[in-house]
Amino acid sequence: MLYLDSQERRYVEEVAASNFFVVRDGVAHTPSLGTILPGVTRRSVIELLRTEVGMEVVEGQVDIRTAMEEGASEAFCVGTGASVSPIGSITNGDAVAEYSYGDSVYGPVAEKVLSLLSGIQG
């Protein structure tokens, strides 16, 4: 379940007890800190994406449309308990965005992050 901001109900805050990431046009987007918990796993994933994957990471307001419109190739959540969990679809009102990862459970970015995190954790 995605939680949106309480004022405009359009900016993603977090996913249950996890942090949200969406990959759109080759850039990873995640909500900035403020109303969400900072999360050690979130910080680690941002660092891995930037240094090991070489991906730009934008921390800021993530409009739900950013995650649902064309160009969004994958979405996933991260957290201590969740590790890295793929998101298969997002529903907002009548709109549905589905993410297809072919034969894999994970999208390529989430799969790489999971592999890197697993390597660090031993």
C-alpha angles and dihedrals in degrees: 000000000000118000117214126200114280097232106050099010092218107090118083113236104174146316111258101290095345140079121253129232129178125186112216125173091343095308125108115225125195131169114264121243119269112092095019129075113261095233124200091227091051091053091047092050092050090051093047092048091051100041107026102028096032092226127147112242120200117200110196144085109335109205111212087235089062088062096041108041130082113292095045102114102175144000130199142163130225134199145134093271098031097043097189116340124181121229113221098189144354124213121197113174106309094340121098127188117193124195118208119200098179112226093348129087089217134055115240095260095047090045091053092047091049091051092048093047091048089052092053094046090053 
